[in-house]
């Protein structure tokens, strides 16, 4: 309160923000802190609110990129540990929608659909509780609410339509400062002599819920994953479009999102909800690994035939009658191909056939995860086919980060380091993600073995630069990934467990590749970067000829190179960089890298500190 009174609060918060994140923020956010803190000052200026109450501003929720605007921690009237979580908004107006938990407001210099503030506050509280073992085990009471201090009473924010969420997290408007004060006094009556906020901040972070682990429960009508912010907007938009789409009113929704933004979480939630609504729906991926894992998890409670009917490969629609499905949900849409079938001799174009087969289709994609020469999943291609088939197109973006410890900074650093996109993130300093460069592949293997003991969620992966010699080996004696100078040798996976290697405890003894891990996640990933990607004088050089001959992701490269070398090399460069970007973003908590090339290893070490010669 003294910092607000002396007009220092904006600078103080900004300095702490830079120290915690390693980044500055814009003046508009600093001004919003200064403005909102003035209002919170007036609310807290009450002798009945203890001076020992602890305040946290812009509190980062572990395992996500989300921040809680304002937390007040102490004890309630029963002397129980408690914390009030306040979502602060500068809004002065909003518009009602017919989507659950969604309003329209002026955000980011435009009118946008966003989460209702009460919904946002409630889900943030759930997110904190879900990831923080201290909150759960020590029964710290969380009381979410929202304070829109510039917003006059109307029939939008407090509309009956949002009552489910305003009951969970009360919303206080411009005239409600005294009501908010009473809410605070009712839930945090005494000071924080037991350091509630400190204990929350230093609480043990337990492993986040894994999508595959919880799908079984979701299909039995248990809500395991809450849609957060932009996820909720995508989810509700898709539900609405699915309900209103017909053969004469076809709709296509394109959702762009990077690694860990929740594409699969939203996709599976949609599958569950649309199936419950008796809409004929399928979840589609070209890559079999996610489908196999989800089916394996579900066969405990449902007949396999029932589960298999919910999932499909992307090449299953070449002969489907038009508009047979109410909805088709395409995850990892960047991996779609033109032709289908084992010999790529069926159909015309998978995007066309999917749109044609459904009244509503939704495509989740990340164009920076295209990893083979045949991948065609791009937004422009989808829009072109939608137009030709008479379908209306809408586009949305998922930006919230829930992988790589919630670090947008790590992803930006990785794009910069792999020279995919130039970003401002030239160092990992201040970024809360466990990234290491390892000098010896045996050390990398041992580190992953150790991490796997925690929850069977650590795996080794590698660029596909070694022949699959053990493919037909029954003896278990033949190894594939061999690095002679370190006496290192391990087998590729798939031989025994197929795409379920990520679930089997013994599979930690095998190495996965892009084809068996894309679309899946683990807690820790160990990545071996092979000779297809090296660094010389600070520049990344890729070489598709260093890939194993059995790697289908570069099939066609030599033929393309013969008539257009520049185009072939540019496309292969993108594929190889995207492959390692994808591998290096599979770990929710950490990524450890070994490079077979010494100069490349040194480059990554230097990039951690931001002092390479690139």
C-alpha positions as CSV (number, residue, x, y, z in Angstrom):
1,X,0.0,0.0,0.0
2,X,2.9,2.3,0.7
3,X,4.2,1.5,-2.8
4,X,0.9,2.6,-4.3
5,X,0.8,5.7,-2.3
6,X,4.3,6.7,-3.4
7,X,3.4,6.0,-7.0
8,X,6.2,3.4,-7.3
9,X,4.0,0.3,-7.7
10,X,4.2,0.1,-11.5
11,X,8.0,0.3,-11.6
12,X,8.3,-2.2,-8.7
13,X,6.1,-4.7,-10.3
14,X,7.9,-4.3,-13.6
15,X,11.3,-4.8,-12.1
16,X,10.1,-8.0,-10.4
17,X,8.4,-9.1,-13.6
18,X,11.7,-8.7,-15.5
19,X,13.7,-10.5,-12.9
20,X,11.2,-13.4,-12.8
21,X,10.7,-13.8,-16.6
22,X,13.8,-12.2,-18.1
23,X,11.6,-10.0,-20.3
24,X,10.2,-6.5,-20.3
25,X,6.6,-5.7,-21.0
26,X,4.8,-2.9,-22.7
27,X,3.8,0.4,-21.2
28,X,0.1,-0.4,-21.5
29,X,0.5,-3.4,-19.1
30,X,2.5,-1.2,-16.7
31,X,-0.2,1.4,-16.8
32,X,-2.8,-1.2,-16.2
33,X,-0.9,-2.4,-13.1
34,X,-0.7,1.2,-11.8
35,X,-4.4,1.8,-12.4
36,X,-5.7,-1.4,-10.9
37,X,-3.4,-1.2,-7.9
38,X,-5.0,2.2,-7.0
39,X,-8.4,0.5,-6.9
40,X,-7.1,-2.4,-4.9
41,X,-5.4,0.1,-2.5
42,X,-8.8,1.6,-1.7
43,X,-10.5,-1.7,-1.3
44,X,-7.8,-2.9,1.2
45,X,-7.7,0.3,3.2
46,X,-9.7,-1.1,6.1
47,X,-8.5,-1.6,9.7
48,X,-10.2,-5.0,9.8
49,X,-7.9,-6.3,7.1
50,X,-4.7,-7.4,8.8
51,X,-1.5,-5.6,7.9
52,X,0.2,-9.0,7.9
53,X,-1.9,-10.1,4.9
54,X,0.4,-11.2,2.1
55,X,-0.1,-9.9,-1.5
56,X,1.1,-11.5,-4.7
57,X,0.9,-9.6,-8.0
58,X,1.0,-11.3,-11.4
59,X,1.5,-14.7,-9.8
60,X,2.7,-17.2,-12.4
61,X,0.7,-20.5,-12.3
62,X,3.2,-23.4,-12.4
63,X,3.1,-25.6,-15.6
64,X,1.3,-22.9,-17.6
65,X,1.9,-19.5,-19.1
66,X,-1.0,-18.0,-17.0
67,X,-0.7,-15.3,-14.4
68,X,-3.1,-14.5,-11.6
69,X,-3.5,-10.8,-11.3
70,X,-3.8,-10.4,-7.5
71,X,-3.7,-12.8,-4.6
72,X,-4.5,-12.0,-1.0
73,X,-3.3,-14.7,1.5
74,X,-3.9,-15.3,5.2
75,X,-6.5,-17.1,7.4
76,X,-10.2,-17.2,7.4
77,X,-12.5,-16.8,10.4
78,X,-11.9,-20.4,11.3
79,X,-8.2,-19.9,11.3
80,X,-7.8,-22.0,8.2
81,X,-5.3,-21.1,5.5
82,X,-6.9,-19.2,2.7
83,X,-6.1,-17.2,-0.5
84,X,-8.3,-14.9,-2.5
85,X,-7.6,-14.9,-6.3
86,X,-8.7,-11.8,-8.1
87,X,-8.9,-11.4,-11.8
88,X,-8.6,-7.6,-12.5
89,X,-10.1,-6.1,-15.7
90,X,-9.9,-2.6,-17.1
91,X,-13.1,-3.2,-19.1
92,X,-15.9,-0.7,-19.2
93,X,-18.3,-2.7,-21.4
94,X,-18.9,-6.1,-22.8
95,X,-21.4,-7.9,-25.1
96,X,-23.5,-11.0,-24.3
97,X,-23.0,-14.2,-26.4
98,X,-24.8,-17.5,-26.7
99,X,-21.6,-19.4,-25.9
100,X,-21.1,-20.9,-22.5
101,X,-18.7,-18.8,-20.4
102,X,-17.9,-16.4,-23.3
103,X,-18.4,-12.7,-23.7
104,X,-17.2,-10.1,-26.3
105,X,-15.0,-7.2,-25.1
106,X,-12.4,-4.8,-26.4
107,X,-9.1,-6.6,-25.9
108,X,-5.8,-6.1,-27.7
109,X,-7.2,-3.2,-29.7
110,X,-10.1,-5.1,-31.1
111,X,-13.5,-6.6,-30.2
112,X,-12.8,-10.3,-29.3
113,X,-14.6,-13.3,-27.9
114,X,-12.9,-14.0,-24.5
115,X,-13.6,-15.9,-21.3
116,X,-16.1,-14.3,-18.9
117,X,-13.9,-12.9,-16.0
118,X,-15.6,-15.2,-13.5
119,X,-15.0,-18.2,-15.6
120,X,-11.4,-17.1,-16.0
121,X,-10.8,-16.6,-12.3
122,X,-12.5,-20.0,-11.5
123,X,-10.4,-22.0,-14.0
124,X,-7.2,-20.3,-12.8
125,X,-8.0,-21.4,-9.3
126,X,-8.6,-24.9,-10.6
127,X,-5.4,-24.8,-12.5
128,X,-3.4,-23.7,-9.4
129,X,-5.1,-26.4,-7.3
130,X,-4.5,-29.0,-9.9
131,X,-0.7,-28.4,-10.2
132,X,0.2,-27.4,-6.6
133,X,0.4,-30.3,-4.2
134,X,0.7,-28.0,-1.2
135,X,-2.7,-26.4,-1.9
136,X,-4.3,-29.9,-2.1
137,X,-2.6,-31.6,0.8
138,X,-2.6,-28.7,3.2
139,X,-6.2,-27.8,2.3
140,X,-5.6,-24.2,1.5
141,X,-9.0,-22.6,0.7
142,X,-8.9,-20.8,-2.7
143,X,-11.6,-18.1,-3.3
144,X,-11.6,-16.8,-6.9
145,X,-13.4,-13.6,-7.9
146,X,-13.2,-10.9,-10.6
147,X,-13.0,-7.1,-10.1
148,X,-14.0,-4.9,-13.1
149,X,-13.4,-1.5,-11.4
150,X,-14.3,0.6,-14.5
151,X,-17.5,-1.4,-15.4
152,X,-20.9,0.0,-14.5
153,X,-23.7,-2.4,-13.7
154,X,-25.5,-3.8,-16.8
155,X,-27.2,-7.0,-17.8
156,X,-24.2,-8.6,-19.5
157,X,-21.4,-9.5,-17.0
158,X,-24.0,-10.4,-14.3
159,X,-26.4,-12.0,-16.7
160,X,-28.2,-15.2,-15.5
161,X,-26.6,-17.0,-18.5
162,X,-23.2,-16.9,-16.6
163,X,-24.6,-17.7,-13.2
164,X,-22.8,-21.1,-13.0
165,X,-19.5,-19.2,-13.1
166,X,-20.4,-16.1,-11.1
167,X,-21.6,-18.4,-8.3
168,X,-18.1,-20.1,-8.4
169,X,-16.2,-16.8,-8.7
170,X,-18.3,-13.6,-7.8
171,X,-17.8,-10.6,-10.1
172,X,-17.5,-7.1,-8.6
173,X,-18.2,-4.1,-10.7
174,X,-17.4,-0.4,-10.4
175,X,-20.1,0.3,-7.7
176,X,-19.1,-2.9,-5.7
177,X,-15.8,-1.9,-4.0
178,X,-17.4,-2.2,-0.6
179,X,-18.8,-5.6,-1.5
180,X,-15.4,-6.8,-2.6
181,X,-14.0,-5.5,0.7
182,X,-16.5,-7.5,2.6
183,X,-15.8,-10.6,0.4
184,X,-12.1,-10.2,1.3
185,X,-12.8,-9.8,5.1
186,X,-15.1,-12.8,5.0
187,X,-12.5,-15.1,3.5
188,X,-9.2,-13.7,4.7
189,X,-9.8,-12.3,8.2
190,X,-6.4,-12.7,9.7
191,X,-2.8,-12.1,8.6
192,X,-0.4,-14.6,7.1
193,X,1.8,-15.5,10.0
194,X,2.1,-19.1,8.7
195,X,3.3,-17.8,5.3
196,X,0.5,-19.2,3.2
197,X,1.7,-17.4,0.1
198,X,5.3,-18.6,0.6
199,X,4.1,-22.2,1.0
200,X,2.0,-22.0,-2.1
201,X,4.9,-20.5,-4.1
202,X,7.3,-23.1,-2.9
203,X,4.9,-25.9,-3.0
204,X,5.7,-29.2,-4.7
205,X,4.5,-29.2,-8.2
206,X,3.0,-32.6,-9.0
207,X,2.9,-34.0,-12.5
208,X,0.1,-32.5,-14.6
209,X,-2.8,-34.6,-15.8
210,X,-1.9,-36.5,-18.9
211,X,-4.5,-36.5,-21.6
212,X,-4.3,-40.2,-22.4
213,X,-4.5,-41.1,-18.7
214,X,-7.8,-39.2,-18.3
215,X,-9.6,-39.9,-21.5
216,X,-11.2,-43.0,-20.0
217,X,-12.7,-40.9,-17.2
218,X,-13.8,-38.2,-19.6
219,X,-15.8,-40.6,-21.7
220,X,-17.6,-41.7,-18.5
221,X,-18.9,-38.1,-18.1
222,X,-16.3,-36.8,-15.8
223,X,-14.8,-33.4,-16.6
224,X,-11.1,-33.9,-16.3
225,X,-9.8,-30.9,-18.3
226,X,-11.1,-27.4,-18.0
227,X,-10.9,-25.2,-21.0
228,X,-8.6,-22.2,-20.2
229,X,-9.0,-18.8,-21.9
230,X,-8.5,-19.2,-25.7
231,X,-9.1,-23.0,-25.4
232,X,-12.6,-22.2,-24.1
233,X,-13.3,-19.9,-27.0
234,X,-12.2,-22.5,-29.5
235,X,-14.3,-25.2,-27.7
236,X,-17.5,-23.2,-27.5
237,X,-17.1,-21.9,-31.1
238,X,-16.7,-25.5,-32.4
239,X,-19.7,-26.7,-30.4
240,X,-21.9,-23.9,-31.8
241,X,-20.7,-24.6,-35.4
242,X,-21.2,-28.3,-35.0
243,X,-24.8,-27.8,-33.8
244,X,-25.8,-25.4,-36.6
245,X,-24.0,-27.1,-39.5
246,X,-26.0,-29.0,-42.1
247,X,-25.4,-30.4,-45.5
248,X,-26.5,-27.0,-46.9
249,X,-24.7,-25.0,-44.3
250,X,-21.2,-26.6,-44.1
251,X,-18.6,-25.1,-41.8
252,X,-14.9,-25.4,-41.4
253,X,-12.9,-24.2,-38.3
254,X,-9.1,-23.8,-38.6
255,X,-7.3,-23.6,-35.2
256,X,-3.6,-22.7,-35.3
257,X,-1.5,-23.5,-32.2
258,X,2.1,-24.3,-31.3
259,X,3.3,-27.2,-29.2
260,X,1.6,-27.5,-25.8
261,X,-1.2,-25.0,-26.5
262,X,-3.8,-27.6,-25.8
263,X,-4.9,-28.6,-29.4
264,X,-5.3,-32.3,-28.4
265,X,-7.0,-31.4,-25.1
266,X,-9.6,-29.3,-26.9
267,X,-10.0,-31.9,-29.6
268,X,-10.6,-34.8,-27.2
269,X,-13.1,-32.7,-25.1
270,X,-15.0,-31.9,-28.3
271,X,-15.0,-35.6,-29.2
272,X,-16.5,-36.4,-25.8
273,X,-19.1,-33.6,-25.8
274,X,-20.3,-34.0,-29.4
275,X,-20.6,-37.8,-28.9
276,X,-22.7,-37.2,-25.8
277,X,-24.9,-34.9,-27.9
278,X,-25.6,-37.9,-30.3
279,X,-23.7,-36.2,-33.1
280,X,-21.8,-38.7,-35.3
281,X,-18.2,-37.6,-34.7
282,X,-14.7,-38.9,-35.2
283,X,-11.3,-37.9,-33.9
284,X,-8.7,-38.1,-36.8
285,X,-5.0,-38.1,-36.9
286,X,-2.7,-39.2,-39.7
287,X,-0.1,-40.3,-37.1
288,X,-1.3,-43.6,-35.5
289,X,0.6,-43.1,-32.2
290,X,-1.9,-40.8,-30.4
291,X,-4.9,-42.9,-31.6
292,X,-3.3,-46.2,-30.4
293,X,-2.4,-44.7,-27.0
294,X,-5.9,-43.3,-26.4
295,X,-7.6,-46.6,-27.6
296,X,-5.3,-48.6,-25.2
297,X,-6.3,-46.4,-22.3
298,X,-10.0,-46.8,-23.1
299,X,-10.3,-50.5,-23.7
300,X,-10.4,-51.1,-19.9
301,X,-14.0,-49.7,-19.7
302,X,-15.4,-50.0,-23.2
303,X,-15.5,-52.6,-25.9
304,X,-12.6,-52.0,-28.3
305,X,-15.0,-51.8,-31.2
306,X,-16.8,-48.9,-29.6
307,X,-13.5,-47.1,-28.9
308,X,-12.1,-47.8,-32.4
309,X,-15.2,-46.2,-33.9
310,X,-14.3,-42.9,-32.3
311,X,-10.8,-42.7,-33.8
312,X,-9.7,-42.8,-37.4
313,X,-6.7,-42.3,-39.7
314,X,-6.8,-39.4,-42.1
315,X,-7.0,-41.7,-45.2
316,X,-10.3,-43.3,-44.2
317,X,-12.6,-41.0,-46.2
318,X,-11.8,-41.6,-49.8
319,X,-15.1,-43.4,-50.4
320,X,-17.3,-41.8,-47.7
321,X,-20.6,-40.4,-48.8
322,X,-20.9,-36.6,-48.6
323,X,-22.0,-35.2,-45.2
324,X,-22.2,-38.6,-43.5
325,X,-20.6,-37.2,-40.3
326,X,-21.9,-34.4,-38.2
327,X,-18.4,-33.5,-37.2
328,X,-14.8,-34.6,-38.0
329,X,-12.1,-33.4,-35.6
330,X,-8.7,-33.4,-37.2
331,X,-5.8,-33.2,-34.8
332,X,-2.2,-32.7,-36.1
333,X,-3.7,-31.5,-39.3
334,X,-0.3,-30.3,-40.6
335,X,0.5,-34.0,-41.2
336,X,-2.3,-34.6,-43.7
337,X,-1.3,-35.9,-47.2
338,X,-2.8,-35.6,-50.6
339,X,-3.1,-39.2,-51.4
340,X,-4.1,-42.0,-49.1
341,X,-3.4,-45.7,-48.7
342,X,-0.2,-47.7,-48.0
343,X,1.0,-47.0,-51.5
344,X,-0.3,-43.4,-51.7
345,X,-2.6,-44.5,-54.5
346,X,-6.1,-43.8,-53.1
347,X,-8.2,-40.7,-53.2
348,X,-7.5,-37.2,-54.4
349,X,-6.7,-35.1,-51.3
350,X,-7.3,-35.9,-47.7
351,X,-8.3,-32.3,-46.8
352,X,-10.9,-32.3,-49.5
353,X,-12.3,-35.7,-48.5
354,X,-12.6,-34.8,-44.9
355,X,-14.4,-31.6,-45.5
356,X,-16.7,-33.4,-48.1
357,X,-17.5,-36.1,-45.6
358,X,-18.7,-33.9,-42.7
359,X,-21.2,-31.1,-42.2
360,X,-18.6,-29.5,-39.8
361,X,-14.9,-30.1,-39.7
362,X,-12.3,-28.6,-37.4
363,X,-8.6,-28.7,-38.2
364,X,-6.0,-28.2,-35.4
365,X,-2.6,-27.5,-36.9
366,X,0.9,-26.1,-36.4
367,X,2.6,-25.5,-39.7
368,X,6.0,-25.6,-38.0
369,X,5.4,-29.3,-37.2
370,X,5.2,-30.4,-40.8
371,X,7.9,-33.1,-40.8
372,X,7.7,-34.9,-44.2
373,X,7.8,-33.8,-47.8
374,X,4.3,-35.1,-48.3
375,X,2.7,-33.1,-45.5
376,X,0.2,-30.6,-47.0
377,X,-1.7,-29.4,-43.9
378,X,-1.7,-25.6,-44.3
379,X,-4.4,-23.1,-43.6
380,X,-4.4,-21.8,-47.2
381,X,-4.9,-25.3,-48.6
382,X,-7.8,-26.0,-46.1
383,X,-9.4,-22.7,-47.0
384,X,-9.1,-23.4,-50.7
385,X,-10.9,-26.8,-50.4
386,X,-13.5,-25.3,-48.1
387,X,-14.3,-22.7,-50.7
388,X,-14.6,-25.2,-53.5
389,X,-16.9,-27.4,-51.4
390,X,-19.2,-24.5,-50.4
391,X,-18.2,-24.4,-46.7
392,X,-17.8,-21.3,-44.7
393,X,-14.4,-20.9,-43.0
394,X,-13.4,-19.4,-39.6
395,X,-10.0,-19.2,-38.1
396,X,-8.9,-19.1,-34.4
397,X,-5.5,-19.2,-32.6
398,X,-4.5,-21.1,-29.4
399,X,-1.7,-19.2,-27.7
400,X,-1.7,-20.3,-24.0
401,X,1.3,-22.5,-23.3
402,X,0.9,-25.7,-21.2
403,X,3.9,-27.7,-22.1
404,X,7.6,-26.9,-21.6
405,X,6.7,-25.8,-18.1
406,X,4.3,-23.2,-19.5
407,X,7.3,-21.4,-21.1
408,X,6.5,-19.4,-24.2
409,X,10.1,-18.2,-23.8
410,X,11.5,-21.6,-24.3
411,X,9.6,-22.1,-27.6
412,X,10.6,-18.7,-28.8
413,X,14.3,-19.5,-27.9
414,X,14.0,-22.8,-29.7
415,X,12.7,-21.2,-32.9
416,X,15.5,-18.7,-32.7
417,X,18.2,-21.3,-32.0
418,X,17.0,-23.7,-34.7
419,X,16.9,-20.7,-37.0
420,X,13.3,-21.4,-37.9
421,X,12.0,-17.9,-37.0
422,X,14.1,-15.0,-35.7
423,X,12.8,-14.0,-32.2
424,X,13.9,-11.8,-29.4
425,X,14.6,-14.8,-27.2
426,X,18.4,-15.2,-27.5
427,X,19.0,-16.7,-24.1
428,X,17.3,-19.2,-21.7
429,X,18.2,-17.0,-18.7
430,X,15.2,-16.5,-16.5
431,X,13.2,-19.2,-18.3
432,X,11.7,-21.8,-16.0
433,X,12.4,-25.0,-18.1
434,X,14.9,-27.7,-17.5
435,X,17.1,-27.7,-20.7
436,X,20.6,-29.2,-20.8
437,X,23.2,-30.1,-23.4
438,X,24.8,-33.4,-22.6
439,X,28.3,-34.3,-23.8
440,X,28.0,-38.1,-23.8
441,X,25.0,-40.2,-25.1
442,X,25.5,-42.6,-22.2
443,X,25.0,-39.8,-19.8
444,X,21.8,-38.7,-21.7
445,X,20.5,-42.3,-21.5
446,X,21.3,-42.6,-17.7
447,X,19.6,-39.2,-17.0
448,X,16.4,-40.3,-18.8
449,X,16.5,-43.6,-17.0
450,X,16.7,-41.7,-13.7
451,X,13.8,-39.3,-14.6
452,X,11.7,-42.3,-15.8
453,X,11.7,-43.8,-12.3
454,X,9.5,-40.9,-11.1
455,X,6.4,-41.7,-13.2
456,X,7.4,-43.7,-16.3
457,X,7.1,-40.5,-18.3
458,X,10.6,-40.0,-19.7
459,X,11.8,-41.2,-23.1
460,X,14.7,-41.0,-25.5
461,X,14.1,-39.9,-29.1
462,X,16.4,-39.2,-32.0
463,X,16.5,-37.9,-35.5
464,X,16.0,-40.7,-38.0
465,X,19.6,-40.9,-39.1
466,X,20.3,-44.6,-38.3
467,X,19.0,-47.6,-40.2
468,X,16.3,-49.7,-38.6
469,X,18.3,-52.9,-38.6
470,X,16.5,-54.6,-35.8
471,X,13.1,-54.4,-37.5
472,X,12.8,-58.1,-38.1
473,X,15.2,-59.2,-35.4
474,X,13.7,-61.8,-32.9
475,X,16.9,-62.3,-30.9
476,X,17.0,-58.8,-29.3
477,X,20.8,-58.7,-30.1
478,X,20.7,-56.2,-33.0
479,X,21.1,-52.5,-32.2
480,X,20.2,-49.5,-34.4
481,X,21.3,-46.2,-33.0
482,X,25.1,-46.8,-32.6
483,X,27.6,-44.1,-31.7
484,X,30.9,-46.0,-31.7
485,X,33.2,-43.5,-30.1
486,X,31.1,-43.7,-26.9
487,X,30.4,-47.4,-27.1
488,X,26.7,-46.4,-27.2
489,X,24.1,-48.7,-28.8
490,X,20.3,-48.9,-28.5
491,X,17.4,-50.1,-30.5
492,X,14.7,-48.2,-32.3
493,X,11.2,-48.8,-30.8
494,X,8.1,-50.2,-32.5
495,X,9.4,-53.8,-32.8
496,X,7.4,-55.1,-29.8
497,X,5.1,-52.5,-28.4
498,X,4.3,-50.6,-31.6
499,X,3.0,-47.1,-31.0
500,X,2.3,-47.9,-27.3
501,X,6.0,-47.7,-26.5
502,X,5.3,-44.4,-24.6
503,X,3.2,-46.3,-22.1
504,X,5.4,-49.5,-21.5
505,X,7.9,-49.1,-18.7
506,X,10.5,-51.2,-20.5
507,X,10.3,-49.0,-23.5
508,X,12.6,-46.5,-21.9
509,X,15.3,-48.9,-23.1
510,X,14.4,-48.1,-26.7
511,X,14.6,-44.9,-28.8
512,X,11.7,-43.3,-30.4
513,X,11.6,-41.1,-33.5
514,X,9.3,-38.4,-34.9
515,X,6.9,-41.0,-36.3
516,X,6.2,-42.5,-32.8
517,X,6.0,-39.5,-30.6
518,X,4.4,-36.6,-32.6
519,X,1.1,-35.7,-30.9
520,X,2.2,-37.2,-27.6
521,X,3.8,-35.8,-24.5
522,X,6.0,-36.9,-21.7
523,X,7.5,-35.2,-18.6
524,X,11.2,-35.4,-19.8
525,X,12.6,-36.0,-23.3
526,X,16.1,-36.8,-24.2
527,X,16.9,-35.9,-27.8
528,X,19.8,-37.2,-30.0
529,X,20.5,-34.8,-32.8
530,X,22.1,-36.7,-35.7
531,X,24.3,-35.7,-38.6
532,X,21.2,-34.4,-40.6
533,X,21.5,-31.1,-38.6
534,X,24.9,-29.6,-37.9
535,X,26.3,-26.1,-37.2
536,X,29.1,-24.4,-39.0
537,X,30.3,-20.9,-38.0
538,X,27.0,-20.3,-36.2
539,X,24.8,-21.3,-39.2
540,X,22.6,-24.4,-39.0
541,X,23.1,-26.7,-42.0
542,X,20.7,-29.5,-42.8
543,X,21.3,-32.5,-45.0
544,X,18.5,-34.8,-46.0
545,X,20.9,-37.4,-47.4
546,X,22.1,-38.1,-43.8
547,X,18.6,-39.5,-43.0
548,X,18.2,-43.3,-43.0
549,X,17.0,-44.8,-46.2
550,X,14.0,-46.2,-44.4
551,X,12.8,-42.7,-43.4
552,X,9.7,-42.1,-45.4
553,X,9.6,-38.4,-44.3
554,X,12.2,-37.5,-47.1
555,X,10.9,-39.9,-49.7
556,X,11.0,-38.1,-53.0
557,X,13.8,-35.7,-52.1
558,X,16.3,-37.1,-54.6
559,X,13.8,-36.9,-57.4
560,X,12.8,-33.3,-56.5
561,X,16.5,-32.4,-56.1
562,X,17.2,-33.6,-59.7
563,X,14.9,-31.0,-61.3
564,X,14.8,-28.2,-58.7
565,X,17.7,-28.4,-56.2
566,X,17.0,-25.1,-54.5
567,X,13.4,-25.9,-53.8
568,X,14.2,-29.5,-52.6
569,X,16.9,-28.2,-50.2
570,X,14.7,-25.4,-48.9
571,X,11.8,-27.9,-48.2
572,X,14.1,-30.5,-46.7
573,X,15.7,-27.8,-44.5
574,X,12.2,-26.9,-43.1
575,X,11.3,-30.6,-42.6
576,X,14.5,-31.4,-40.6
577,X,14.3,-28.2,-38.5
578,X,10.7,-28.9,-37.8
579,X,11.5,-32.5,-36.8
580,X,13.9,-31.4,-34.1
581,X,11.6,-28.6,-33.0
582,X,8.9,-31.2,-32.5
583,X,11.1,-33.7,-30.7
584,X,12.5,-30.9,-28.4
585,X,9.0,-29.8,-27.4
586,X,7.7,-33.2,-26.3
587,X,8.8,-32.8,-22.7
588,X,6.5,-30.9,-20.3
589,X,9.2,-30.4,-17.7
590,X,12.5,-30.8,-19.4
591,X,14.5,-31.5,-22.5
592,X,18.1,-32.9,-22.6
593,X,20.0,-32.8,-25.9
594,X,23.1,-34.7,-27.2
595,X,24.5,-33.7,-30.6
596,X,26.7,-36.2,-32.5
597,X,28.6,-33.2,-33.9
598,X,30.9,-31.4,-31.5
599,X,30.5,-27.9,-33.1
600,X,26.8,-28.3,-33.0
601,X,26.9,-29.3,-29.3
602,X,29.0,-26.2,-28.5
603,X,26.5,-24.0,-30.5
604,X,23.6,-25.2,-28.3
605,X,25.6,-24.6,-25.1
606,X,26.4,-21.1,-26.2
607,X,22.8,-20.4,-27.2
608,X,21.6,-21.2,-23.7
609,X,23.5,-18.1,-22.6
610,X,22.9,-16.2,-25.7
611,X,26.5,-15.7,-26.8
612,X,27.0,-17.9,-29.9
613,X,28.4,-16.5,-33.1
614,X,25.1,-17.0,-34.9
